[in-house]
Amino acid sequence: MFESERDERLVLSTRHIKLRTVLFVLAFLLAIFSFTYGIRQMTHKDPGLYEVDINPDAENTLYNFGFHLFYYFDGSSNEIKQAQNQLRDFYSISLGRVVKELDPVREYDSLVSLAALNAHPGEAIEISEELMDVLQDAYARQSDVYSLFNGPLYGLWQDILSLSEPQDSDPVNDSNVRERIELFSTLGEETFGELHFSGNTVTYLPGEGYLDLIAENEYPEQFIDLNLLHDAYVLRLVARDLIANGWTKGFLQSDSGTLVLLGDMEIEGLNLCGIDTENAVLKNVAVYAPSPGAAMSRFTILGGEEAAYYTIEDEGKIHYRHPYYLDSGVPQERLGISYVIDEGGDPVDAVNANLLLQKNILPKDKEFFYSLLGEENIYYSDLADRLAVSDANAQIREPAQ
């Protein structure tokens, strides 16, 4: 009797072990399935607009600050993943090459950058066709708002803005900085020198005594510097690369406020904003729908995340400090909110026009919103729920419909 009951218990125990084993295996398989399904759902890609990162192990990771590519991907999840990888590789190479070529400070073994001109003044430097086009274009844009030779002062101002306490080195508080800025501001164009182009070489010929002046005043040795047009040139060249290789359903933008729509990218509209100075907030003024391939430049120092780097008060007057300057590089007291939209799609034209707008057209006594469309029409808002249309001299012609 006892043995029979014992045998039965042994049989039951064995069955329990088998049952537990089966249940464990099923639970394990379910966990694996759940984990796999969860990962699949996390990595599943639906058609839509994605930001394209650069390769994390690419050398140009260090040079990607301030530039962004957004692209519309379509197809199955696997097709989207494959396309994303392909575009990431292409974009990483293109952006890395362009940023290095336009670097006024560092020289590279793989290519010739602007830094080679700064490091070897008076020598003929062989450069790429791409860099040649940029230099010739920037050299031709010399005006009362832009100078290709403002590198030393631009570098000085960027150094100040990068400090944890930039107010201490502001011209208002630092007499040495103020004297250096005033000295540089009095220099004539002949002092800066000129560029000489010959075949595939370019030579920087500084004016007499200029190199000694830079050394004596401890300016950064960035004689040639694209400064305010730098980001626009980066976007121009990278956009050309993308379009030439069939990547046309996206847009590029910089943190400095420049946007380029690629050839087939359509958007419903850009929100154009003005400042409600009474309440110190941004206010939507209009929506503009640019054509595919259009470029836009936006300048502002007021409102939200785009506030000034810092403000400083001098004799009861508040100065807004920001990366932009006009003329010789003297920091501006203000920068009006302004948009320049170039339907032709050249971001350099858009930014250059915005500089001209700030210098020659924007009223200094009011915070107006501007948008330059085409070559002559400027739309601005008095924030009275309407837009007005003016000519290039900011004379009101008619209310916008």
BAMAR-49987 format. One record per residue (C-alpha): residue number from 1; residue in three letters; x, y, z. Coordinates in steps of 0.05 Angstrom, whole numbers. Example, Ala and Ser with C-alpha at 12.3 -4.5 7.8 and 13.67 -1.06 7.14 Angstrom:
<nodes>
NODE    i   aa       u       v       w
NODE    1  ALA     246     -90     156
NODE    2  SER     273     -21     143
</nodes>
This chain:
<nodes>
NODE    i   aa       u       v       w
NODE    1  MET       0       0       0
NODE    2  PHE      55      48      20
NODE    3  GLU      97      32     -41
NODE    4  SER      37      41     -87
NODE    5  GLU      23     110     -58
NODE    6  ARG      97     128     -62
NODE    7  ASP     101     106    -135
NODE    8  GLU      41     148    -151
NODE    9  ARG      71     208    -116
NODE   10  LEU     136     199    -154
NODE   11  VAL      97     197    -220
NODE   12  LEU      59     259    -201
NODE   13  SER     124     296    -182
NODE   14  THR     156     277    -247
NODE   15  ARG      96     303    -284
NODE   16  HIS      99     368    -245
NODE   17  ILE     172     376    -264
NODE   18  LYS     155     366    -337
NODE   19  LEU      98     414    -331
NODE   20  ARG     141     467    -298
NODE   21  THR     194     457    -351
NODE   22  VAL     143     466    -406
NODE   23  LEU     114     527    -373
NODE   24  PHE     184     556    -363
NODE   25  VAL     201     545    -435
NODE   26  LEU     135     576    -457
NODE   27  ALA     147     636    -411
NODE   28  PHE     218     643    -437
NODE   29  LEU     194     641    -509
NODE   30  LEU     140     690    -493
NODE   31  ALA     190     737    -461
NODE   32  ILE     236     731    -522
NODE   33  PHE     177     744    -568
NODE   34  SER     154     804    -526
NODE   35  PHE     224     833    -524
NODE   36  THR     233     822    -599
NODE   37  TYR     165     852    -614
NODE   38  GLY     180     911    -569
NODE   39  ILE     247     924    -602
NODE   40  ARG     214     916    -670
NODE   41  GLN     161     967    -651
NODE   42  MET     214    1014    -625
NODE   43  THR     254    1009    -689
NODE   44  HIS     195    1005    -736
NODE   45  LYS     195    1063    -784
NODE   46  ASP     132    1094    -813
NODE   47  PRO     134    1143    -871
NODE   48  GLY     147    1213    -847
NODE   49  LEU     197    1268    -833
NODE   50  TYR     260    1248    -795
NODE   51  GLU     321    1286    -772
NODE   52  VAL     383    1254    -803
NODE   53  ASP     443    1248    -756
NODE   54  ILE     514    1242    -779
NODE   55  ASN     553    1178    -766
NODE   56  PRO     571    1177    -692
NODE   57  ASP     640    1150    -706
NODE   58  ALA     654    1199    -763
NODE   59  GLU     710    1249    -756
NODE   60  ASN     663    1306    -772
NODE   61  THR     621    1294    -709
NODE   62  LEU     662    1351    -679
NODE   63  TYR     642    1398    -735
NODE   64  ASN     567    1385    -738
NODE   65  PHE     547    1436    -686
NODE   66  GLY     493    1482    -711
NODE   67  PHE     470    1445    -774
NODE   68  HIS     410    1399    -783
NODE   69  LEU     381    1358    -840
NODE   70  PHE     308    1336    -840
NODE   71  TYR     284    1288    -893
NODE   72  TYR     219    1255    -913
NODE   73  PHE     225    1179    -920
NODE   74  ASP     172    1135    -953
NODE   75  GLY     163    1061    -964
NODE   76  SER     166    1000    -919
NODE   77  SER     200    1002    -851
NODE   78  ASN     261     965    -879
NODE   79  GLU     264    1010    -940
NODE   80  ILE     263    1071    -895
NODE   81  LYS     318    1044    -850
NODE   82  GLN     361    1028    -911
NODE   83  ALA     350    1097    -940
NODE   84  GLN     365    1130    -874
NODE   85  ASN     432    1094    -869
NODE   86  GLN     450    1113    -940
NODE   87  LEU     432    1186    -930
NODE   88  ARG     468    1189    -863
NODE   89  ASP     532    1163    -895
NODE   90  PHE     527    1212    -953
NODE   91  TYR     508    1272    -909
NODE   92  SER     565    1257    -860
NODE   93  ILE     616    1259    -916
NODE   94  SER     588    1321    -949
NODE   95  LEU     580    1362    -885
NODE   96  GLY     649    1341    -860
NODE   97  ARG     683    1361    -925
NODE   98  VAL     648    1429    -930
NODE   99  VAL     657    1449    -857
NODE  100  LYS     731    1432    -861
NODE  101  GLU     742    1470    -925
NODE  102  LEU     710    1533    -896
NODE  103  ASP     748    1528    -830
NODE  104  PRO     791    1591    -820
NODE  105  VAL     829    1563    -760
NODE  106  ARG     849    1490    -771
NODE  107  GLU     889    1460    -828
NODE  108  TYR     877    1388    -850
NODE  109  ASP     917    1333    -883
NODE  110  SER     859    1311    -926
NODE  111  LEU     842    1378    -958
NODE  112  VAL     860    1451    -961
NODE  113  SER     819    1497    -917
NODE  114  LEU     814    1572    -908
NODE  115  ALA     863    1565    -852
NODE  116  ALA     918    1551    -903
NODE  117  LEU     909    1622    -930
NODE  118  ASN     912    1651    -860
NODE  119  ALA     973    1611    -842
NODE  120  HIS    1011    1629    -905
NODE  121  PRO     997    1702    -924
NODE  122  GLY    1032    1722    -988
NODE  123  GLU    1037    1651   -1014
NODE  124  ALA     998    1622   -1073
NODE  125  ILE     955    1566   -1045
NODE  126  GLU     923    1513   -1089
NODE  127  ILE     851    1502   -1069
NODE  128  SER     792    1461   -1093
NODE  129  GLU     744    1488   -1146
NODE  130  GLU     690    1488   -1093
NODE  131  LEU     729    1532   -1045
NODE  132  MET     750    1576   -1103
NODE  133  ASP     677    1589   -1120
NODE  134  VAL     662    1607   -1048
NODE  135  LEU     720    1655   -1041
NODE  136  GLN     707    1690   -1107
NODE  137  ASP     633    1697   -1089
NODE  138  ALA     647    1723   -1018
NODE  139  TYR     701    1770   -1044
NODE  140  ALA     651    1800   -1094
NODE  141  ARG     601    1812   -1038
NODE  142  GLN     645    1862   -1001
NODE  143  SER     600    1919    -979
NODE  144  ASP     583    1966    -923
NODE  145  VAL     553    1907    -885
NODE  146  TYR     601    1850    -900
NODE  147  SER     676    1841    -902
NODE  148  LEU     713    1777    -918
NODE  149  PHE     772    1807    -879
NODE  150  ASN     736    1818    -814
NODE  151  GLY     761    1753    -786
NODE  152  PRO     804    1782    -730
NODE  153  LEU     748    1824    -701
NODE  154  TYR     696    1770    -714
NODE  155  GLY     740    1719    -678
NODE  156  LEU     748    1767    -620
NODE  157  TRP     673    1777    -614
NODE  158  GLN     659    1702    -618
NODE  159  ASP     711    1690    -563
NODE  160  ILE     675    1741    -518
NODE  161  LEU     607    1709    -531
NODE  162  SER     635    1640    -513
NODE  163  LEU     656    1662    -443
NODE  164  SER     616    1642    -382
NODE  165  GLU     614    1716    -362
NODE  166  PRO     618    1754    -427
NODE  167  GLN     595    1818    -394
NODE  168  ASP     664    1825    -362
NODE  169  SER     698    1828    -430
NODE  170  ASP     644    1869    -464
NODE  171  PRO     670    1935    -494
NODE  172  VAL     627    1972    -444
NODE  173  ASN     666    1943    -385
NODE  174  ASP     734    1926    -416
NODE  175  SER     771    1987    -440
NODE  176  ASN     824    1944    -474
NODE  177  VAL     772    1908    -516
NODE  178  ARG     738    1975    -531
NODE  179  GLU     804    2005    -556
NODE  180  ARG     818    1944    -600
NODE  181  ILE     749    1948    -631
NODE  182  GLU     755    2023    -643
NODE  183  LEU     824    2015    -673
NODE  184  PHE     800    1961    -721
NODE  185  SER     739    2002    -740
NODE  186  THR     783    2059    -765
NODE  187  LEU     823    2015    -813
NODE  188  GLY     814    2026    -887
NODE  189  GLU     802    1971    -938
NODE  190  GLU     873    1978    -964
NODE  191  THR     899    1958    -895
NODE  192  PHE     863    1891    -897
NODE  193  GLY     893    1874    -964
NODE  194  GLU     865    1834   -1022
NODE  195  LEU     858    1766   -1053
NODE  196  HIS     892    1749   -1118
NODE  197  PHE     862    1693   -1159
NODE  198  SER     902    1656   -1212
NODE  199  GLY     881    1590   -1242
NODE  200  ASN     868    1542   -1184
NODE  201  THR     908    1583   -1134
NODE  202  VAL     892    1641   -1089
NODE  203  THR     939    1688   -1052
NODE  204  TYR     923    1731    -993
NODE  205  LEU     962    1797    -997
NODE  206  PRO     955    1835    -931
NODE  207  GLY     962    1910    -929
NODE  208  GLU    1026    1942    -904
NODE  209  GLY    1034    1936    -829
NODE  210  TYR     970    1895    -821
NODE  211  LEU    1004    1831    -796
NODE  212  ASP    1043    1871    -744
NODE  213  LEU     979    1905    -722
NODE  214  ILE     945    1838    -712
NODE  215  ALA    1004    1812    -671
NODE  216  GLU    1011    1875    -628
NODE  217  ASN     937    1875    -609
NODE  218  GLU     931    1800    -600
NODE  219  TYR     874    1791    -649
NODE  220  PRO     859    1720    -673
NODE  221  GLU     897    1707    -737
NODE  222  GLN     835    1696    -779
NODE  223  PHE     851    1745    -834
NODE  224  ILE     803    1711    -882
NODE  225  ASP     737    1690    -850
NODE  226  LEU     668    1680    -880
NODE  227  ASN     639    1701    -813
NODE  228  LEU     566    1721    -821
NODE  229  LEU     558    1684    -887
NODE  230  HIS     594    1621    -863
NODE  231  ASP     532    1580    -846
NODE  232  ALA     497    1601    -909
NODE  233  TYR     556    1576    -951
NODE  234  VAL     555    1510    -914
NODE  235  LEU     481    1500    -929
NODE  236  ARG     490    1521   -1001
NODE  237  LEU     544    1470   -1015
NODE  238  VAL     513    1412    -976
NODE  239  ALA     446    1425   -1009
NODE  240  ARG     479    1422   -1077
NODE  241  ASP     510    1355   -1059
NODE  242  LEU     444    1327   -1036
NODE  243  ILE     405    1350   -1096
NODE  244  ALA     457    1327   -1146
NODE  245  ASN     453    1257   -1116
NODE  246  GLY     377    1253   -1116
NODE  247  TRP     363    1270   -1043
NODE  248  THR     310    1323   -1054
NODE  249  LYS     254    1311   -1003
NODE  250  GLY     279    1349    -943
NODE  251  PHE     308    1413    -917
NODE  252  LEU     372    1438    -884
NODE  253  GLN     374    1490    -829
NODE  254  SER     426    1523    -785
NODE  255  ASP     419    1546    -713
NODE  256  SER     437    1616    -738
NODE  257  GLY     370    1621    -773
NODE  258  THR     381    1599    -845
NODE  259  LEU     337    1548    -881
NODE  260  VAL     341    1513    -949
NODE  261  LEU     286    1471    -978
NODE  262  LEU     311    1417   -1024
NODE  263  GLY     283    1410   -1094
NODE  264  ASP     221    1368   -1080
NODE  265  MET     206    1388   -1008
NODE  266  GLU     139    1423    -999
NODE  267  ILE     114    1453    -934
NODE  268  GLU      48    1484    -919
NODE  269  GLY      78    1548    -894
NODE  270  LEU     128    1584    -850
NODE  271  ASN     102    1621    -790
NODE  272  LEU     128    1692    -794
NODE  273  CYS     130    1728    -727
NODE  274  GLY     138    1798    -700
NODE  275  ILE     150    1824    -630
NODE  276  ASP      94    1850    -587
NODE  277  THR     138    1898    -550
NODE  278  GLU      85    1916    -499
NODE  279  ASN      80    1844    -475
NODE  280  ALA     151    1824    -496
NODE  281  VAL     128    1762    -533
NODE  282  LEU     131    1736    -604
NODE  283  LYS      67    1743    -644
NODE  284  ASN      48    1707    -708
NODE  285  VAL      39    1758    -763
NODE  286  ALA      32    1716    -825
NODE  287  VAL      44    1649    -857
NODE  288  TYR      85    1644    -920
NODE  289  ALA      87    1582    -964
NODE  290  PRO     154    1580   -1001
NODE  291  SER     165    1542   -1065
NODE  292  PRO     207    1478   -1064
NODE  293  GLY     280    1497   -1066
NODE  294  ALA     270    1565   -1032
NODE  295  ALA     318    1592    -980
NODE  296  MET     304    1635    -919
NODE  297  SER     345    1677    -871
NODE  298  ARG     317    1699    -804
NODE  299  PHE     350    1748    -756
NODE  300  THR     323    1762    -687
NODE  301  ILE     350    1774    -617
NODE  302  LEU     284    1781    -581
NODE  303  GLY     234    1729    -556
NODE  304  GLY     236    1658    -531
NODE  305  GLU     296    1614    -544
NODE  306  GLU     323    1665    -593
NODE  307  ALA     336    1719    -542
NODE  308  ALA     402    1756    -541
NODE  309  TYR     464    1721    -517
NODE  310  TYR     464    1772    -461
NODE  311  THR     445    1844    -448
NODE  312  ILE     486    1899    -416
NODE  313  GLU     467    1967    -391
NODE  314  ASP     509    2029    -402
NODE  315  GLU     487    2099    -380
NODE  316  GLY     415    2076    -375
NODE  317  LYS     414    2044    -445
NODE  318  ILE     406    1969    -454
NODE  319  HIS     451    1937    -507
NODE  320  TYR     431    1870    -538
NODE  321  ARG     491    1826    -553
NODE  322  HIS     487    1773    -606
NODE  323  PRO     532    1740    -659
NODE  324  TYR     513    1788    -715
NODE  325  TYR     547    1853    -729
NODE  326  LEU     550    1900    -788
NODE  327  ASP     605    1944    -816
NODE  328  SER     671    1935    -779
NODE  329  GLY     645    1886    -728
NODE  330  VAL     624    1935    -674
NODE  331  PRO     569    1900    -634
NODE  332  GLN     500    1926    -652
NODE  333  GLU     453    1956    -600
NODE  334  ARG     395    1918    -631
NODE  335  LEU     377    1870    -686
NODE  336  GLY     307    1874    -715
NODE  337  ILE     266    1812    -729
NODE  338  SER     271    1802    -803
NODE  339  TYR     259    1748    -854
NODE  340  VAL     288    1745    -923
NODE  341  ILE     260    1692    -969
NODE  342  ASP     296    1677   -1034
NODE  343  GLU     253    1635   -1081
NODE  344  GLY     316    1624   -1122
NODE  345  GLY     341    1579   -1066
NODE  346  ASP     409    1610   -1050
NODE  347  PRO     417    1617    -974
NODE  348  VAL     477    1663    -984
NODE  349  ASP     435    1712   -1024
NODE  350  ALA     382    1709    -969
NODE  351  VAL     430    1723    -912
NODE  352  ASN     467    1777    -950
NODE  353  ALA     401    1812    -966
NODE  354  ASN     382    1807    -893
NODE  355  LEU     446    1842    -873
NODE  356  LEU     430    1898    -922
NODE  357  LEU     360    1901    -895
NODE  358  GLN     385    1910    -824
NODE  359  LYS     435    1963    -843
NODE  360  ASN     400    2005    -894
NODE  361  ILE     325    1995    -887
NODE  362  LEU     303    1972    -818
NODE  363  PRO     278    2032    -777
NODE  364  LYS     319    2040    -714
NODE  365  ASP     264    2067    -670
NODE  366  LYS     214    2010    -674
NODE  367  GLU     213    1935    -669
NODE  368  PHE     185    1917    -737
NODE  369  PHE     179    1850    -771
NODE  370  TYR     204    1846    -842
NODE  371  SER     202    1796    -898
NODE  372  LEU     237    1809    -963
NODE  373  LEU     206    1771   -1021
NODE  374  GLY     238    1772   -1089
NODE  375  GLU     279    1833   -1103
NODE  376  GLU     237    1893   -1083
NODE  377  ASN     176    1877   -1041
NODE  378  ILE     184    1882    -966
NODE  379  TYR     127    1861    -922
NODE  380  TYR     125    1887    -851
NODE  381  SER      76    1887    -795
NODE  382  ASP      57    1942    -747
NODE  383  LEU      26    1886    -706
NODE  384  ALA     -43    1916    -717
NODE  385  ASP     -68    1851    -749
NODE  386  ARG     -47    1870    -818
NODE  387  LEU      13    1869    -864
NODE  388  ALA      35    1929    -904
NODE  389  VAL      76    1927    -968
NODE  390  SER     133    1975    -978
NODE  391  ASP     187    1987   -1030
NODE  392  ALA     261    1979   -1019
NODE  393  ASN     264    2045    -981
NODE  394  ALA     212    2021    -931
NODE  395  GLN     159    2069    -958
NODE  396  ILE      89    2040    -948
NODE  397  ARG      54    2028   -1015
NODE  398  GLU      -9    1990    -998
NODE  399  PRO     -38    1943    -946
NODE  400  ALA     -27    1870    -963
NODE  401  GLN     -88    1830    -981
</nodes>
